[in-house]
Amino acid sequence: MILINQRTLGYILIGFAVLLGIVLIFVKTNVDKQEAFLCDTIHSNPSLNIGQCPAHNSPNSWLILVAFGVAFIILVSGSYMVLLPVRKEEDFKKIDISKLDEEEKNVYDLLKKNEGSLYQSDLIKETESSKVRITRILDKMASKGIIERKRRGMTNIVILK
């Protein structure tokens, strides 16, 4: 399984949005030329009025406008992901690891490896410990001020302080 960090995903989204914008510019230019040709053809024929021009009854302009809006939203999302600060190891609270027992060290290392947060259910899977055992370990770590747990639906998310 390939994991992509948020900054890389942000650059991918920005690239996609720029590419989509360029393609949309070419599409818009082509549609405008076709609609201008249709209007000129209808206008040159005296038996037809301008209301019968298919270019005036087409939703193409609105569809292209919506596509530009989607490209802009993707661009903003990608920029946000690139500029959003990533929590680094040195951002976590400094603790004395020698005062932790083996199970607490294991949980602490798993949390650091996963950018400081992990669902409690994922901790159970990773450590192959029982729910009760993990709960007791997390209780001890929370009382020492190392972690905090936040309720998320039917499970908790465990966050390094």
GUKOLFI-485648 format. One record per residue: x, y, z of N, C-alpha, C, CB in turn. Coordinates in steps of 0.1 Angstrom, whole numbers, plus 5000, padded with zeros to 4 digits. Each point is the difference from the previous one (the first is absolute). Glycine has a CB too. Layout:
+------+------+------+-------+-------+-------+------+------+------+-------+-------+-------+
: n.c1 : n.c2 : n.c3 : ca.c1 : ca.c2 : ca.c3 : c.c1 : c.c2 : c.c3 : cb.c1 : cb.c2 : cb.c3 :
+------+------+------+-------+-------+-------+------+------+------+-------+-------+-------+
:    X :    Y :    Z :     X :     Y :     Z :    X :    Y :    Z :     X :     Y :     Z :
...
+------+------+------+-------+-------+-------+------+------+------+-------+-------+-------+
// end
This chain:
+------+------+------+-------+-------+-------+------+------+------+-------+-------+-------+
: n.c1 : n.c2 : n.c3 : ca.c1 : ca.c2 : ca.c3 : c.c1 : c.c2 : c.c3 : cb.c1 : cb.c2 : cb.c3 :
+------+------+------+-------+-------+-------+------+------+------+-------+-------+-------+
: 5008 : 4988 : 5000 :  4992 :  5012 :  5000 : 5009 : 5012 : 5000 :  4981 :  4988 :  5012 :
: 5017 : 5021 : 4979 :  5007 :  5012 :  4998 : 4994 : 5012 : 5008 :  5008 :  4993 :  4977 :
: 4999 : 5013 : 5033 :  4995 :  5011 :  5007 : 5005 : 5013 : 4995 :  4999 :  4985 :  5020 :
: 4992 : 5024 : 4977 :  5004 :  5013 :  4995 : 4998 : 5010 : 5011 :  4994 :  4994 :  4976 :
: 5016 : 5014 : 5027 :  4998 :  5010 :  5011 : 4992 : 5012 : 4994 :  5022 :  4993 :  5011 :
: 4973 : 5016 : 4998 :  4991 :  5010 :  4996 : 5006 : 5010 : 4991 :  4989 :  4997 :  5021 :
: 5024 : 5006 : 4980 :  5006 :  5010 :  4992 : 5001 : 4995 : 4985 :  5014 :  5009 :  5020 :
: 4990 : 4978 : 4979 :  5001 :  4994 :  4986 : 4986 : 5000 : 4994 :  5020 :  4986 :  5007 :
: 4970 : 5010 : 5001 :  4986 :  5000 :  4994 : 4996 : 5014 : 4996 :  4994 :  4980 :  5015 :
: 5010 : 5030 : 4993 :  4997 :  5014 :  4996 : 5006 : 5004 : 4987 :  4999 :  5005 :  5024 :
: 5014 : 4991 : 4974 :  5006 :  5003 :  4987 : 4994 : 4993 : 4989 :  5021 :  5003 :  5012 :
: 4974 : 4985 : 4990 :  4993 :  4992 :  4990 : 4987 : 5007 : 4996 :  5010 :  4978 :  5008 :
: 4983 : 5027 : 5002 :  4987 :  5007 :  4998 : 5002 : 5013 : 4993 :  4991 :  4989 :  5020 :
: 5020 : 5018 : 4983 :  5003 :  5013 :  4993 : 5003 : 4997 : 4986 :  5009 :  5010 :  5021 :
: 4999 : 4980 : 4976 :  5004 :  4996 :  4986 : 4987 : 4996 : 4992 :  5023 :  4993 :  5008 :
: 4969 : 5000 : 4998 :  4987 :  4995 :  4994 : 4992 : 5012 : 4997 :  5001 :  4978 :  5011 :
: 4997 : 5032 : 4998 :  4992 :  5011 :  4998 : 5005 : 5009 : 4989 :  4994 :  4999 :  5024 :
: 5019 : 5003 : 4976 :  5007 :  5008 :  4989 : 4997 : 4994 : 4986 :  5018 :  5008 :  5017 :
: 4984 : 4979 : 4983 :  4998 :  4992 :  4987 : 4986 : 5001 : 4996 :  5018 :  4984 :  5006 :
: 4973 : 5015 : 5003 :  4985 :  5001 :  4997 : 4997 : 5014 : 4996 :  4995 :  4982 :  5017 :
: 5011 : 5028 : 4989 :  4997 :  5014 :  4995 : 5005 : 5002 : 4986 :  5003 :  5007 :  5024 :
: 5009 : 4988 : 4973 :  5005 :  5002 :  4986 : 4991 : 4993 : 4990 :  5024 :  5001 :  5009 :
: 4972 : 4987 : 4994 :  4991 :  4992 :  4991 : 4987 : 5008 : 4998 :  5010 :  4978 :  5007 :
: 4985 : 5027 : 5005 :  4987 :  5008 :  4999 : 5002 : 5013 : 4992 :  4993 :  4990 :  5022 :
: 5018 : 5016 : 4978 :  5002 :  5012 :  4992 : 4999 : 4996 : 4985 :  5015 :  5010 :  5018 :
: 4992 : 4979 : 4978 :  4999 :  4996 :  4986 : 4985 : 4996 : 4996 :  5024 :  4992 :  5002 :
: 4969 : 5002 : 5007 :  4986 :  4996 :  4997 : 4992 : 5012 : 4999 :  5003 :  4979 :  5013 :
: 4999 : 5031 : 4996 :  4992 :  5012 :  5000 : 5002 : 5008 : 4987 :  5001 :  5001 :  5025 :
: 5012 : 5000 : 4971 :  5004 :  5007 :  4987 : 4993 : 4993 : 4988 :  5022 :  5007 :  5010 :
: 4978 : 4980 : 4990 :  4994 :  4992 :  4989 : 4985 : 5002 : 5000 :  5019 :  4983 :  5001 :
: 4975 : 5016 : 5010 :  4985 :  5002 :  5001 : 4996 : 5014 : 4996 :  4999 :  4983 :  5018 :
: 5009 : 5027 : 4986 :  4997 :  5014 :  4996 : 5001 : 5002 : 4985 :  5009 :  5008 :  5022 :
: 5001 : 4986 : 4971 :  5001 :  5000 :  4986 : 4989 : 4994 : 4993 :  5024 :  5000 :  5002 :
: 4971 : 4988 : 5003 :  4989 :  4993 :  4994 : 4987 : 5008 : 5001 :  5011 :  4978 :  5005 :
: 4987 : 5028 : 5007 :  4988 :  5008 :  5003 : 5000 : 5012 : 4991 :  4998 :  4991 :  5024 :
: 5013 : 5016 : 4975 :  5001 :  5012 :  4991 : 4997 : 4996 : 4986 :  5017 :  5010 :  5015 :
: 4988 : 4979 : 4980 :  4997 :  4995 :  4986 : 4985 : 4998 : 4999 :  5023 :  4990 :  4998 :
: 4971 : 5003 : 5012 :  4986 :  4998 :  4999 : 4992 : 5013 : 4999 :  5003 :  4978 :  5012 :
: 5000 : 5031 : 4997 :  4993 :  5013 :  5000 : 5002 : 5008 : 4987 :  5004 :  5001 :  5025 :
: 5008 : 4999 : 4970 :  5002 :  5007 :  4987 : 4992 : 4993 : 4989 :  5023 :  5006 :  5007 :
: 4976 : 4981 : 4993 :  4993 :  4993 :  4990 : 4985 : 5003 : 5001 :  5017 :  4981 :  5000 :
: 4978 : 5019 : 5012 :  4986 :  5003 :  5002 : 4997 : 5015 : 4996 :  4999 :  4982 :  5019 :
: 5010 : 5026 : 4985 :  4998 :  5015 :  4998 : 5001 : 5003 : 4985 :  5010 :  5005 :  5022 :
: 4997 : 4987 : 4970 :  5002 :  5003 :  4986 : 4987 : 4995 : 4992 :  5025 :  4998 :  5002 :
: 4967 : 4993 : 5004 :  4989 :  4995 :  4993 : 4988 : 5009 : 5004 :  5009 :  4976 :  5000 :
: 4985 : 5031 : 4991 :  4989 :  5010 :  5004 : 4987 : 4992 : 5004 :  5010 :  5017 :  4984 :
: 4988 : 4971 : 5012 :  4988 :  4993 :  5004 : 5000 : 4995 : 5015 :  4998 :  4993 :  4976 :
: 5014 : 5007 : 5030 :  5001 :  4995 :  5014 : 5002 : 5012 : 5009 :  5009 :  4978 :  4992 :
: 4986 : 5021 : 5020 :  5003 :  5011 :  5010 : 5010 : 4995 : 5010 :  4977 :  5010 :  4997 :
: 5029 : 4999 : 5010 :  5011 :  4997 :  5009 : 4996 : 4991 : 5012 :  5010 :  5022 :  4994 :
: 4977 : 4977 : 5009 :  4994 :  4992 :  5011 : 5001 : 4985 : 4996 :  4985 :  5018 :  5007 :
: 5016 : 4979 : 4980 :  5001 :  4986 :  4996 : 5014 : 4995 : 5000 :  4980 :  5004 :  4986 :
: 5030 : 5004 : 5017 :  5014 :  4996 :  5001 : 5002 : 4989 : 5011 :  5007 :  5023 :  4991 :
: 4998 : 4966 : 5005 :  5002 :  4989 :  5011 : 5011 : 5004 : 5010 :  4993 :  4983 :  4983 :
: 5015 : 5027 : 5014 :  5011 :  5004 :  5009 : 4993 : 5007 : 5012 :  5017 :  5002 :  4981 :
: 4972 : 5005 : 5017 :  4994 :  5008 :  5010 : 4991 : 4991 : 5009 :  5000 :  5020 :  4985 :
: 4997 : 4968 : 5011 :  4992 :  4991 :  5008 : 5008 : 4989 : 5006 :  4981 :  5004 :  4985 :
: 5032 : 4996 : 5014 :  5009 :  4990 :  5005 : 5005 : 5003 : 5014 :  5007 :  4996 :  4977 :
: 4994 : 4994 : 5032 :  5005 :  5002 :  5014 : 5015 : 4999 : 5001 :  4978 :  4990 :  5008 :
: 5029 : 5010 : 4980 :  5014 :  4998 :  5000 : 5007 : 5010 : 5009 :  4999 :  4990 :  4977 :
: 4997 : 5023 : 5022 :  5007 :  5010 :  5008 : 4999 : 4997 : 5015 :  4995 :  5017 :  4982 :
: 4994 : 4979 : 5022 :  4998 :  4997 :  5015 : 5008 : 4988 : 5004 :  4977 :  5010 :  4999 :
: 5023 : 4980 : 4992 :  5008 :  4988 :  5004 : 5015 : 5002 : 5000 :  4982 :  4987 :  4989 :
: 5023 : 5022 : 5002 :  5014 :  5003 :  5001 : 5003 : 5009 : 5012 :  5001 :  4999 :  4975 :
: 4990 : 5010 : 5028 :  5002 :  5008 :  5012 : 5000 : 4991 : 5013 :  4988 :  5019 :  4988 :
: 5003 : 4971 : 5013 :  5001 :  4991 :  5011 : 5013 : 4992 : 5001 :  4975 :  4998 :  4999 :
: 5030 : 4998 : 4989 :  5012 :  4993 :  4999 : 5012 : 5008 : 5005 :  4991 :  4987 :  4981 :
: 5009 : 5026 : 5015 :  5010 :  5009 :  5005 : 4999 : 5002 : 5015 :  5000 :  5012 :  4978 :
: 4988 : 4988 : 5028 :  4998 :  5001 :  5014 : 5006 : 4988 : 5007 :  4979 :  5014 :  4996 :
: 5018 : 4974 : 4999 :  5006 :  4988 :  5005 : 5015 : 5000 : 5000 :  4979 :  4987 :  4993 :
: 5026 : 5017 : 4996 :  5015 :  5001 :  4999 : 5006 : 5010 : 5010 :  4998 :  4995 :  4976 :
: 4995 : 5016 : 5027 :  5004 :  5010 :  5010 : 4999 : 4994 : 5014 :  4992 :  5018 :  4985 :
: 4998 : 4974 : 5018 :  4998 :  4994 :  5013 : 5011 : 4990 : 5002 :  4975 :  5003 :  4999 :
: 5029 : 4989 : 4991 :  5011 :  4990 :  5001 : 5013 : 5007 : 5002 :  4987 :  4984 :  4985 :
: 5015 : 5027 : 5008 :  5012 :  5008 :  5002 : 5001 : 5006 : 5014 :  4999 :  5006 :  4976 :
: 4991 : 4999 : 5029 :  5000 :  5005 :  5014 : 5002 : 4989 : 5010 :  4985 :  5019 :  4993 :
: 5009 : 4970 : 5005 :  5002 :  4988 :  5009 : 5014 : 4996 : 5000 :  4976 :  4993 :  4996 :
: 5030 : 5005 : 4992 :  5014 :  4996 :  4999 : 5009 : 5010 : 5006 :  4995 :  4989 :  4979 :
: 5003 : 5024 : 5019 :  5008 :  5011 :  5007 : 4999 : 4999 : 5015 :  4997 :  5015 :  4980 :
: 4991 : 4983 : 5025 :  4998 :  4998 :  5014 : 5008 : 4989 : 5006 :  4977 :  5009 :  4998 :
: 5023 : 4979 : 4995 :  5007 :  4989 :  5004 : 5015 : 5002 : 5000 :  4982 :  4985 :  4992 :
: 5023 : 5023 : 4998 :  5014 :  5003 :  5000 : 5004 : 5009 : 5011 :  5000 :  4997 :  4975 :
: 4992 : 5013 : 5027 :  5004 :  5010 :  5010 : 4996 : 4996 : 5015 :  4997 :  5017 :  4982 :
: 4995 : 4973 : 5020 :  4997 :  4996 :  5013 : 5012 : 4994 : 5007 :  4976 :  4996 :  4993 :
: 5027 : 5009 : 5019 :  5012 :  4995 :  5006 : 4998 : 4985 : 5004 :  5006 :  5023 :  5009 :
: 5005 : 4969 : 4989 :  5000 :  4986 :  5004 : 5007 : 4999 : 5014 :  5001 :  4992 :  4975 :
: 4993 : 5001 : 5033 :  5005 :  4999 :  5014 : 5012 : 4991 : 5000 :  4977 :  5003 :  5010 :
: 5034 : 5002 : 4994 :  5013 :  4992 :  5000 : 5003 : 4994 : 5014 :  5008 :  5015 :  4982 :
: 5001 : 4976 : 5018 :  5004 :  4994 :  5013 : 5003 : 5009 : 5011 :  5008 :  4981 :  4986 :
: 4999 : 5030 : 5010 :  5005 :  5009 :  5011 : 4988 : 5009 : 5005 :  5023 :  5000 :  4989 :
: 4966 : 4999 : 5004 :  4988 :  5008 :  5005 : 4993 : 4993 : 5012 :  4997 :  5008 :  4977 :
: 5006 : 4979 : 5025 :  4994 :  4993 :  5011 : 5006 : 5003 : 5013 :  4995 :  4982 :  4984 :
: 4998 : 5017 : 5027 :  5004 :  5002 :  5013 : 5012 : 4991 : 5003 :  4977 :  5007 :  5008 :
: 5034 : 4999 : 4998 :  5012 :  4992 :  5004 : 4997 : 4992 : 5012 :  5015 :  5018 :  4990 :
: 4987 : 4969 : 5009 :  4998 :  4991 :  5012 : 5012 : 4992 : 5002 :  4975 :  5000 :  4996 :
: 5027 : 4995 : 5016 :  5011 :  4990 :  5003 : 4995 : 4986 : 4997 :  5009 :  5016 :  5018 :
: 4996 : 4979 : 4970 :  4995 :  4987 :  4996 : 5005 : 4989 : 5009 :  5000 :  5008 :  4977 :
: 5011 : 4994 : 5031 :  5005 :  4990 :  5009 : 4990 : 4997 : 5011 :  5023 :  5007 :  4995 :
: 4967 : 5002 : 5008 :  4991 :  4998 :  5011 : 4987 : 4992 : 4995 :  5008 :  5021 :  5010 :
: 4992 : 4976 : 4977 :  4989 :  4992 :  4995 : 5003 : 4985 : 5000 :  4993 :  5020 :  4985 :
: 4997 : 4972 : 5017 :  5002 :  4985 :  4998 : 5000 : 4997 : 4986 :  4990 :  4995 :  5022 :
: 5013 : 4992 : 4974 :  5001 :  4996 :  4986 : 4987 : 5002 : 4992 :  5017 :  4983 :  5008 :
: 4972 : 5014 : 4998 :  4987 :  5002 :  4993 : 4998 : 5015 : 4997 :  4991 :  4979 :  5011 :
: 5012 : 5029 : 4999 :  4998 :  5014 :  4998 : 5009 : 5006 : 4989 :  4993 :  5002 :  5024 :
: 5020 : 4993 : 4976 :  5009 :  5004 :  4990 : 4995 : 4996 : 4986 :  5019 :  4998 :  5017 :
: 4976 : 4990 : 4982 :  4995 :  4995 :  4987 : 4989 : 5009 : 4995 :  5006 :  4976 :  5007 :
: 4984 : 5027 : 5002 :  4989 :  5009 :  4996 : 5005 : 5014 : 4996 :  4985 :  4987 :  5016 :
: 5025 : 5018 : 4992 :  5006 :  5013 :  4998 : 5006 : 5000 : 4986 :  5004 :  5004 :  5025 :
: 5004 : 4986 : 4972 :  5007 :  4999 :  4987 : 4990 : 4999 : 4988 :  5019 :  4989 :  5012 :
: 4970 : 5003 : 4990 :  4990 :  4999 :  4990 : 4994 : 5014 : 4997 :  4995 :  4976 :  5007 :
: 5002 : 5031 : 5004 :  4994 :  5014 :  4998 : 5009 : 5009 : 4993 :  4986 :  4996 :  5021 :
: 5027 : 5004 : 4983 :  5010 :  5009 :  4993 : 5001 : 4996 : 4986 :  5012 :  5003 :  5021 :
: 4988 : 4984 : 4976 :  5001 :  4996 :  4986 : 4989 : 5004 : 4991 :  5013 :  4981 :  5008 :
: 4975 : 5021 : 4998 :  4988 :  5004 :  4993 : 4996 : 5014 : 5002 :  4992 :  4977 :  5003 :
: 5018 : 5032 : 4998 :  4999 :  5014 :  5001 : 4992 : 5005 : 5012 :  5001 :  5000 :  4975 :
: 5000 : 4992 : 5036 :  4995 :  5005 :  5012 : 4985 : 4996 : 5003 :  5016 :  5018 :  4998 :
: 4978 : 4975 : 4994 :  4986 :  4996 :  5003 : 4997 : 4987 : 4993 :  4993 :  5024 :  5002 :
: 4998 : 4968 : 5004 :  4996 :  4987 :  4995 : 4986 : 4997 : 5007 :  5025 :  4992 :  4996 :
: 4967 : 5001 : 4997 :  4988 :  4995 :  5006 : 5003 : 4989 : 5010 :  4987 :  5006 :  4980 :
: 5005 : 4994 : 5031 :  5003 :  4989 :  5010 : 4998 : 4987 : 4995 :  4992 :  5015 :  5017 :
: 4999 : 4983 : 4974 :  4998 :  4987 :  4993 : 5012 : 4996 : 4992 :  4975 :  5004 :  4999 :
: 5032 : 5006 : 4995 :  5012 :  4996 :  4992 : 5011 : 4997 : 5009 :  4993 :  5015 :  4982 :
: 5008 : 4991 : 5030 :  5010 :  4996 :  5010 : 4998 : 4986 : 5004 :  5001 :  5024 :  5008 :
: 4987 : 4972 : 4994 :  4997 :  4986 :  5004 : 5005 : 4990 : 4989 :  4980 :  5008 :  5013 :
: 5017 : 4996 : 4975 :  5005 :  4991 :  4989 : 5015 : 5000 : 4999 :  4979 :  5005 :  4987 :
: 5027 : 5007 : 5014 :  5015 :  5000 :  4998 : 5007 : 4993 : 5011 :  4997 :  5022 :  4989 :
: 4999 : 4980 : 5023 :  5007 :  4993 :  5012 : 4995 : 4986 : 5002 :  5002 :  5023 :  5010 :
: 4987 : 4973 : 4984 :  4995 :  4987 :  5002 : 4997 : 4997 : 5015 :  5012 :  4992 :  4980 :
: 4984 : 5019 : 5027 :  4996 :  4999 :  5014 : 4984 : 5000 : 5001 :  5022 :  5011 :  5007 :
: 4973 : 4986 : 5004 :  4986 :  5000 :  5002 : 4995 : 5015 : 5002 :  5000 :  4976 :  5010 :
: 4987 : 5026 : 4989 :  4994 :  5013 :  5002 : 5003 : 5005 : 5014 :  4982 :  4995 :  4983 :
: 5016 : 4996 : 5026 :  5002 :  5003 :  5014 : 5014 : 5004 : 5003 :  4982 :  4985 :  5006 :
: 5028 : 5008 : 4989 :  5014 :  5002 :  5002 : 5004 : 5014 : 4994 :  5005 :  4975 :  5000 :
: 4990 : 5028 : 4988 :  5003 :  5013 :  4994 : 4994 : 5011 : 5008 :  5002 :  4989 :  4977 :
: 4985 : 5009 : 5027 :  4994 :  5010 :  5008 : 5008 : 5004 : 5013 :  4977 :  4992 :  4991 :
: 5028 : 4997 : 5016 :  5007 :  5003 :  5012 : 5014 : 5007 : 4997 :  4989 :  4979 :  5010 :
: 5017 : 5017 : 4979 :  5013 :  5007 :  4996 : 4997 : 5014 : 4997 :  5009 :  4978 :  4991 :
: 4980 : 5025 : 5002 :  4997 :  5014 :  4996 : 4996 : 5008 : 5012 :  4993 :  4992 :  4978 :
: 5000 : 5001 : 5032 :  4996 :  5007 :  5012 : 5013 : 5005 : 5008 :  4979 :  4986 :  5001 :
: 5031 : 5005 : 4999 :  5012 :  5003 :  5007 : 5008 : 5012 : 4993 :  5002 :  4976 :  5008 :
: 4998 : 5023 : 4979 :  5007 :  5010 :  4992 : 4992 : 5014 : 5001 :  5009 :  4982 :  4984 :
: 4978 : 5017 : 5016 :  4992 :  5013 :  5001 : 5003 : 5006 : 5014 :  4982 :  4991 :  4984 :
: 5019 : 5001 : 5027 :  5002 :  5005 :  5013 : 5014 : 5006 : 5001 :  4984 :  4983 :  5010 :
: 5025 : 5013 : 4982 :  5014 :  5005 :  5000 : 5001 : 5013 : 4991 :  5009 :  4977 :  5004 :
: 4980 : 5026 : 4989 :  4999 :  5012 :  4991 : 5007 : 4997 : 4987 :  5000 :  5014 :  5020 :
: 5002 : 4974 : 4976 :  5007 :  4997 :  4987 : 4990 : 5001 : 4988 :  5016 :  4985 :  5012 :
: 4972 : 5010 : 4990 :  4990 :  4999 :  4990 : 4987 : 5006 : 5004 :  5010 :  4979 :  4991 :
: 4981 : 5023 : 5000 :  4986 :  5003 :  5003 : 4991 : 4992 : 4990 :  5006 :  5024 :  5009 :
: 4982 : 4973 : 4996 :  4991 :  4992 :  4992 : 4988 : 5009 : 4997 :  5008 :  4978 :  5010 :
: 4987 : 5021 : 4977 :  4989 :  5008 :  4996 : 4990 : 4990 : 4994 :  5013 :  5021 :  4996 :
: 4974 : 4980 : 5008 :  4990 :  4991 :  4995 : 4997 : 5003 : 4985 :  4990 :  4999 :  5023 :
: 5010 : 4991 : 4969 :  4997 :  5001 :  4985 : 4990 : 4989 : 4997 :  5022 :  5011 :  4994 :
: 4965 : 4992 : 5007 :  4990 :  4989 :  4997 : 5001 : 4989 : 5010 :  5002 :  5006 :  4976 :
: 5000 : 4982 : 5019 :  5001 :  4988 :  5009 : 5014 : 4997 : 5005 :  4980 :  4991 :  4987 :
: 5029 : 5017 : 5010 :  5014 :  4998 :  5004 : 5006 : 5013 : 5005 :  5003 :  4980 :  4983 :
: 5010 : 5019 : 5022 :  5007 :  5012 :  5004 : 5012 : 5002 : 4991 :  4993 :  4996 :  5024 :
: 5011 : 5016 : 4974 :  5012 :  5003 :  4994 : 5010 : 5004 : 5011 :  4989 :  5008 :  4978 :
: 5023 : 4986 : 5021 :  5010 :  5002 :  5010 : 5010 : 5010 : 4994 :  4997 :  4977 :  5010 :
: 5006 : 5034 : 4997 :  5009 :  5011 :  4995 : 5011 : 5002 : 5010 :  4981 :  5011 :  4988 :
: 5031 : 4990 : 5007 :  5012 :  5004 :  5008 : 4999 : 5014 : 5003 :  5014 :  4983 :  4990 :
: 4989 : 5021 : 5022 :  5000 :  5014 :  5004 : 5013 : 5007 : 4997 :  4985 :  4995 :  5018 :
+------+------+------+-------+-------+-------+------+------+------+-------+-------+-------+
// end
